[in-house]
Amino acid sequence: MVPHMKNPQVLKNLVGDDLLINLGENFQAFQNELIWQVICDSREVDESAGDGTILFFALAGEHFDGHDFIDEVFRKNPLAIILSEKDPRSLPPRSIQVHDIQKTMAVIAKRFFTDPDAKLNLIGVTGTNGKTTTTYLCRAMLNTINKTGMLGTVEYDVCGKIRKVPNTTPEAVVLFQMLAEAVQNGCRNLALEISSHALELKRTYGLEVDVTIFTNLSPDHLDFHGNLNDYFLAKKKLFYGSNGHKPKHSIVNIDDAYGRQLFDSLKNDGETPISFGFSKDADFKICNVKKNDINGTIFTIVTPKQPYEFRSHLFGHYNLLNMAASFAACMMVYEEPEKFMGAVADFQGVPGRMDKVTLPNGATAFVDYAHTPNALSAAIESLRSIKKGRLIAVFGCGGNRDTTKRAPMTRIANEGSDFAIATSDNPRHEPQDTIFRDMERGVVDTDKIAFVEDRKEAIIKAIQLSRAGDIILVAGKGHETYQRVNDKIFDFDDGRIIREISGLC
């Protein structure tokens, strides 16, 4: 729940008939009312609104249905209810039905909070993996110029205030509200992760993104999108202005097959995308990697103007790509390469992204968010390239989510590590033995894998198996400090568990 900003305005000054579709005569009844608050969460109602009207968007979500809370909101304050015309239920009093409720909400929210996106340099990052690290890097670089915020999977930072994260990309009301708060707090720039769900559900409709980044694409969220092509088409919307605005600059990873496809498509359509990667024809080309080990990297990015040598605490092939992407994007906003290079050198990493714990027995554990086949493969590949002893991987697959990832992730862990321990992730409402049955289809060597349902026991087993020089990868949850089992949320922090078991805390 995000504290709202009071910004009362008159509805007729917020939107026009050309922006709100299919409101008809119902809209006229509210055009002269004082609109005090725009919300989609009944818990956000400001009971001090007096005679002001609250616009409540009744959204039907995965876990909650806004229609179930209409009476509760009515008891607290006068309001107008915005409903989807697709809803078959009878209309409550003072309600408006609209054809596209998500788009309508985005339009009203943007106007209600006085177009905060237009007052910021916005960098929008999309892709399957790498979004979080890239946005963190963008924030670090741009903070060397002036105040910079960030919205993403780990936290919402509105320049001085950190908010809890309900979704990677929040609902439009929350998104524009927080952008407005960032502007109030003196932000000049903001980097945000933009998920495929957000693009498909129009949470970012009308958002004026200045620079977009495409990191990569691999199977994920197919339970929502249906297939990989539709998943890709959802991502493409950000680059073609399907959300209402075309970006000024598009930064694309051409090492990735879908990134290359996107880059070529944009060029064929007369756009001028900017490429990054290890590819020889990349505009921001990664080369001359002098160091890439557990202590960091030294490498060069060759730009259209000149080469720049970077030093970083981060390591791994995929982090070199993340650094190139963020550097290219920030250079489109401010051309201050020396400052950006310094920010990269000082950057210590992202919570839950290859967090390192040195164990008393001489082994090293890494906690990482890798929860897709591609991310798990990249994490294992990076650690294999620097290990001195064995690599032990602990991983799981979430319940009630894309089942097609389970066998490939098991195969990757089984083949890529010296020993793998499959365990629970967030089983939600799905029995763990059902999840394990799907995962078992990916086993290629039964001698190199064990299935341990209890995640803590799996971590204990990994530590007991380890010895000096070994690396333990605990993957899947990263920054998360909980496990979801049925309707309950239990405290569970991989890093803290590792430290407790090892007597480090």
N, C-alpha and C positions, 0 to 999 in steps of 0.2 A: 504494500500500500504506500503510495507516494503522496506526501502532503501537497494539497493543491495551492495554487496561487490565486488570490482574489484579484480579479480583473473584470469587474462588471462593465458590460457594454450593451448596446441596443442591437437586437438581432438583425433588424433591417439594415444596419450599417455593417454587418458582418458578412452577409452573403446576398447574392442576387439570384434571380430565377435561372440565370444561365449557368450557375455553379451548382445549384441543388436540383437534382433531377427528380421529376415525377412527384413533387410535393403537392401540386394542385392547390385547391382552395384551402385545404387544411393548414397550409403554411401561413395564410393571411391572418389567422386568428392570433398568432403570436408575434407578428412583426413589430408591434409597438411596445412589447413588454421588455422590462429590464432583465437581461440575462446575467445572472450572478455567477453561475458556475456551469461548466461542461464536464460531465463525468461518464464513465462506463462501469464504475465500481460503486455499489451501494454504500460501502463503508466510507466513501469519500464525502458524503453529504455534509455541507456546511450548514449547521442549524442556526447560524447567526445571519442568514441571508435576508431576513425580514421579508419585505414584499418582493424581493428578487426571485426570479424564476430560475430553476435548475433544469438544464437539459440533460436528461438521462438516456444514454444509448443502451438499449436492452440487447446485449449480444449473447448469442448462444455459443458457448465455448466448449472445450474438451471436458472440463471438470465442473463448470458452473453454467447456469442459464440465467441471464439477467432478468428474464421475465419473472422468475421466481421471487425477485426482490422488489418488484414494483410497489407492492403494498407497503413494504417497509420504508421505501424512499418517500412515498406519499405522506406517511405519517410524520415525517420529519420536516417537510418543507413543500411549498408549492412547486410544481415542476411540469415540464412537458416531456412526454415519453417519445423517443424516436424508435420506431420498430421497423423491421423488414417487412415488406409487403408479401414476402413469401411465407410469413408466419400465419398458420391457419386459425390461430386462436382469436376469440372475440377481442375487440379493441377496448382497452381501458379508457377512462376519461382523459381529456387533454393529451391525446396522442396523435402522432404524425407517422404515417407509413411512407417509407421510401423504397425505391427499387434496389439501391445499392447502399446498404447501411454503413459499410466500412469506408467507402469513398466519401459519403456524406459526412461522416464523423471526421475524417481527415480534413475536408474542406472547412468545416466549421471550426475545428480545433486550430488550424493554421491561422484563420482570421481572428478567432477569439484571443489568441495570444500574440496578435499583431505581427505576423510573419517573422518570427525570430530567426528562422533559417536563412532569410535574406541578409541578416545582420552578422552572419558568421561565415568564415571559410570552412566549408564542410568537406571532409574526406570520408567517403562511404566505402567500406570494405566488404566484399562478398566472396564466397567460395566455400568449399567443403572444409578445408583445414587452413590454419594459419591466420585466420581473421583476428583472433585475440592478440597474438604477439604483434601483428602488424599495426593494429590500432594503438597498442601500448607504445610501440616505437615511434609512430607518428606523433603521439602526444609528447613524448620525450624530446623529439627534434623540434617541434613547433613551440614548445615551452621555452626554448632558447631565444625565441623572437618576442612572443607575448603570450598572455594567458591562454591555455588550451584545455578544453574539456574532453571527455571520452564517454561513450555509451557502448556497453558490450556485455559479453557473457559473464565476466567476473564482477564488474561493478559499473555503476553510473557515476561519473565524476562531473559535476557541474561547476567546476572551478571553485574549489574551496569546500564543497559539501559532497559527501559520498552517499549514494542511495543504494538500497538493496535492489537486487535484480530479479524481477518476475519472469521476464523473457529476454532473450538476446536483443531483439528489437521490440520495444514496447508498443502497446496499442497507441494509435495516433494521438489520442487525448493526452496521454502521459508523455509521449515523445515531444510534442510541441510545447507542452508545459515545461519540460525540463530544458529544452532549448531556450525558452524564454527566461528561465531561471539562470541559465548559464550566461545569457546576455546581461541580465541584471547584475551578475557577479563579476562582470568585466571581461568575460571570455571574448576572444577575437577569433579563435579557431576551435574546431571540434572534430574529432575522429569517431566514427561509429561503425559498429558491425551491422550489416544489413542481411538478415537471413532470408532464405528462399520463402519461408512461411510468410514473413512480413511483406515481401514483394507480391506473392500470390494473393494474400488477404488484404492488400492495399493499405497496410498500416503506414506506409511511407508515401502515400499518394500526395502529390503536390510538393514534396520535399525538394528544395533546391540544393542538390549536391553539386559541389564545384568539381571535385576530383573523385573518380571511382577507381577501385582496384579489384581485379579478378585474380585470386590467388591460385586456384586449381579446382578441379571437379572430379569426384569419385563417388561411388554409390553411398548414399545416405538419405534418410528421410523418405525412402521409397514407399513406406507405409502411407505417407501423405501425398506424394507426387505420382505414385503409380509406376513410373519407369524413369530411367536415367535421362532420356531425352526431354521429358516434361520437366524434370528437375533443372536441366540446363536452360530450357526456355524460360523458366521462372527467374533464373539468375540474369539472363540476357535483358530482361525488362529494365534493369537498372541502367544499362548502357545505351539503350535506345529511347529513353525518355518515356517509357510506357507508364511510369509512375507520375507523369505530368510534366517533368522537366528533364531535358537532356543535359548531361554533365558537360563542363567545359573541357575536361581532359579525362581520358580513359587509359588506365595503366593495366596492362595485361601480361600475364605469365605465358610466354610462347613456348616454354619447355613442356607445358601441359597440353595434351591433345585437344581438350575442349577450349583451352585458352588460345591455342593457335587457330582453331576454328572461329572463335569469337573475333580475334584480331583480323583475320582475313575477311570476315563478314563485314566488319566495320569499315575496313579499307575499301572494299568493293562498293560499299554504299556511300562513298565519298567522305567518310570521316577520317580523322588523323589520330588514331590510337598510338600510344607509346608502349613499347614492349620492354620486358625485362626477362632475365634468365641467364643460363649458361650458353644458350644458343649463339652461334657466331653472328647472326644478324640481329641480335637484340639491341635495342637503343641504349639500355642500361645493362651492360654485359658483365657478368661475374667471371673473373679470371684470376690467374696467378695466386692461387690459394697456397700461401706459404705455411699456414698452420691451421689445423682443424682437429682439436683434441679436447679432452675433458676440461682443460683450462681456458679454452676459447679459440678464437680464430683471428687470422690475419689474411686479408684478401683485398682484391682490387675491383672496383666497379668502373668500367670504361663508359663514359657518357658521350653524347654527340659533341661535347666541347673539349673534355679532357678526362684523364683517368684520376681516380681518387683511391688512396689506400686506407682501408678501414681496419680497426682493431676492435674486437668485441669479446665480452665474456661468454656470449652465446656460442654454441657449436652445432654442427650438423648441417647437412646439405640443405634441408628445408629452411633452416634459420638464415642461411645465406640468401635464399630467395625472399624471405620475409624482410630482411634488411634492405635488399635491392628495391623491393616494391615500395616500402615506406620512404626510402630516400628519393626515389623517382617522384612519388606523389608530393612530398614536401617541397621538392624543387619546383613543382608547378605552382606552389603557393608563394614561396619566398625563395629566391636564389641565394641561399646562404650555406654553401656546402661545408665550409670549415666548421661552422657552428653545429651543423647536423652530424658531422663526423665525430666531434667531441661528445655529443649527446649519445651516440652509439657506443663510444668507448666507455662512457660512464654507466650505461644501462645495465642493470643487474638481473633483469629477467622478469618474468610474469609469474604470479602465484599459480602453482599447479602445473607449470610448464617446465619439465625437466628440473624440478626442485631436487637439489642434491643433499643427501644425508650420508656422512662418512660414519661407518659402523665401527664399533670397538674391535671387531675381528679382522679389520683391514679391508673388508668389502665396501662397496659404495652402492647406495640405493638411490634411485631416481623415481620421483612421483610425477606422472605425466597424465594429461587429459586424453591422450590418444584413445578414441572410442569408435573409430571407423577403420576399415581394412587399410586404407591408404595411410592414415596417420599412424597406425600401429606398425605398419611396414617401415615407414620412415623413421620412427623412433628406434625400432630394433636395428635397422641398417646403420643408423648413426652410432648407436652404442656398440655394435659389433666392430665398427671400424676403429674404436679406441680402446676396446677391452684388452686386458692383459691375461685375465683368467677366463672363467665361464660367464655366460649371460643367462640369468634366470628370469623368466618373464611371468608376472602375475597379471591376469587379465580376466575380464568378464564381458557379458553382453546384456544389455538392458531388456527388461520384460515389456510386453505390450508395445513394442517398437519394431522397426524393420527387421524381419526374421532372416532376410537374405544375406545379412552381414555376418551371421553367426558362424557358418562353416568356413568362409574365407578367412575370418579373423583367427579361428582356431588353427587353420592350416599355416597361416603366416607365423603365428607364435610357435607352433610345433616345429616348423622347418627352420625358422630364423634364430631360435634360441637353443642353448644347450639343454635346458630343461624348462618346460612350461607348466604353470599351474592355473587351470581354469577355475574360476570362482564366480560368485554372484557380483552383480553390479548394482543396478536398481531394478529388482525383479518386479516391482509394482504389484499388479494383480495376477501375474502369470506364475504358475508353479516353477520352481527352479529346475526340477527334473525335466520339464518340457523344454526349457531353454537349453539344458545340457544335451538333450537328445538331438536338437538342431546343431549344436556345436560339435558333437561327436562325429558328424558327417565330414568334418574337416581334418580329422586325425589322420596323420600319415605314418607316425611312428609311436606306437603305444608305450614304448620304453622311455620315451622322452616327455611324457605328459601325465599329469594327475588331475583329477577333478575333486575339488574341495569346496563344498557349498558355502561354508562360513568364511567370509572374506578375511576376518582377523586370523583364523586358523591357517588360511592360505598364506598370508603374509608371514606368520610364525614359521611355517614350513620352509618358505623361501629363505628366511634368515638362518634357520638351522642348517640348511643345505649349503649355505655360502661359506666361503673361506677367503683368506687374503687375496686380493687381486680380482675377485669376482665382481660383477655388476648385477644388481637386481633392478629390474624395471617393474614398477607397480603402476599399471596403466588403466585408464578408463574414467577415473573420477577427478583426478587433478585437484583443482581448487575447491571442489565440493566437500562440504563437511557433514554430509548426511547420507543415509541410505533410505530409499523408499521401498517399503514392504507392505503390500496391501494398502490400507488407508493410513498407515502410520509412517512417520518420519523419525528415524533414529539418528542420534549423533554418531558420526563416523568420519574421521579425518585420516586418510592414508598416512600422511606425514607424521601426525601425532602418534598414530598406532606404531609406526616404525620406531619412533624415538622411545616410546614407552617400553616396547618389547626389548629394545637394545640397551635400556637403562640410561638413556640420554636425557630423560626429563622425569 
